[in-house]
Amino acid sequence: MFLTHLESTEDSALCYPADGLATLCPKTGRPLFARYDLEAAGRALSREAYAARPRRLWSLAELLPLADPTQAVDLGEGGTPLLKLPRLGSSLGLTDLWAKDEGQNPTGSFKARGMAVAVSMAKALGARALAVPSAGNAGGALAAYGARAGLPVQLAMPTDVPAANRLEAELHGARVELIDGTIADCGKWIGARKEAEGWFDLSTLKEPYRVEGKKTMGYELALDLEWTLPDVILYPTGGGTGLVGMWKAFEEMIALGWLPEDVQLPRMVVVQAAGCAPMVDAWDAGADVASVPSDPHTVASGLRVPTPIGDRWMLRVLRESGGTAVAVPDEALIAGTVRVSREEGMFFAPEAGALVAALPILLERGDVRADERIVLFNTGTGLKYPECFPLA
Ligand SMILES: *Cc1c(COP(=O)(O)O)cnc(C)c1O
């Protein structure tokens, strides 16, 4: 086990031991991330050895925080395919467009990666019950991984949560409190009760290990592309765990020597729904924190995150990567989902349909070039959102 300590994402001098259930940095109130002895981890696991293992999240065990990988709460997550999108690419005038299909994860979304690692760690560190506020897939995934771990789960979900997410949560035995409000209100509901009830709160970035699960997308992407990286990554951004997680993976791979020192890192692009775009607004304003949008709304439930706690971290990644941010209206993200479904046979979640809608805007703005290698993260399966797709 190569996990050494937890470090503030705001100030690398603020370090904490990683031997108990961890939450936010007590000094800054901002997220912590996990640090490893990468030199030793690199001796234990070469990139060739990783490539020779089965395509699974836990094949990266040496670079994950769980001390004993045989104790992993595992539903077969990770190892999703990276697929070329030739027909959609050519209809958009792009020659090298790809999608990483995270919809093929357990529970139909990439939330499985984060919850697999976070629930494994919470269980190993002695958590007795788990809780999360969720506008959709995070709740379903926690319910499934909680059931797998044998731990009770309490969720708080907005009343307009997609029916599939409520169904899966209840089916897996979670208790679901419906709240007339946004995920921020759900977070307050959990926050007000968690101490008395003994729930460990797995909210996005409020504990350090969901990001560790999500970072595996970055490692897999490099593996899929034979240890190269794309020019541009488009990411449908709510709380931003995958965005910051992949950036962490790229930095770790350079430190491990799995990628060359002078590798050109991808430009990271945040895509949000116009009805709830705090990160796009902050980027456009040149701010280094996000402010709360008024009346946050979008049918893409995973993007309905008005107060992302990782705002400063995400903005730093956008700046360091030379990336950008773009918002698209709901009609466009639904049209984007329909388009990739027809042209490529892949049923994206509406969150990822937003990426399809963003491409012509990014081309027009000169933020991407037609011949660049572009990867879209299809973060979930569209099958869980029947209410978003009136029969055409
Ligand atoms: C949660 C979710 C997102 C947003 O992910 P973050 O890591 O919170 O930014 C995007 N798409 C889908 C399908 C989701 O479930």
The ligand as a Tripos MOL2 file, in Angstrom:
@<TRIPOS>MOLECULE
LIG
   15    15     1     0     0
SMALL
NO_CHARGES

@<TRIPOS>ATOM
      1 C1        -22.8140   12.9610  -11.8550 C.3       1 LIG1
      2 C2        -22.8700   13.0030  -13.3280 C.ar      1 LIG1
      3 C3        -22.1690   13.9740  -14.0570 C.ar      1 LIG1
      4 C4        -21.3510   15.0450  -13.3900 C.3       1 LIG1
      5 O1        -20.2150   14.4770  -12.7940 O.3       1 LIG1
      6 P1        -19.3160   15.2930  -11.7800 P.3       1 LIG1
      7 O2        -18.1400   14.4310  -11.5450 O.co2     1 LIG1
      8 O3        -20.1320   15.5460  -10.5720 O.co2     1 LIG1
      9 O4        -18.9460   16.5600  -12.4650 O.co2     1 LIG1
     10 C5        -22.2190   13.9120  -15.4280 C.ar      1 LIG1
     11 N1        -22.9320   12.9640  -16.0650 N.ar      1 LIG1
     12 C6        -23.6310   12.0160  -15.4080 C.ar      1 LIG1
     13 C7        -24.4080   11.0150  -16.1830 C.3       1 LIG1
     14 C8        -23.6210   11.9970  -14.0090 C.ar      1 LIG1
     15 O5        -24.2890   11.0450  -13.3580 O.3       1 LIG1
@<TRIPOS>BOND
     1     1     2 1
     2     2     3 ar
     3     2    14 ar
     4     3     4 1
     5     3    10 ar
     6     4     5 1
     7     5     6 1
     8     6     7 2
     9     6     8 1
    10     6     9 1
    11    10    11 ar
    12    11    12 ar
    13    12    13 1
    14    12    14 ar
    15    14    15 1
@<TRIPOS>SUBSTRUCTURE
     1 LIG1         1 GROUP 0 **** ****
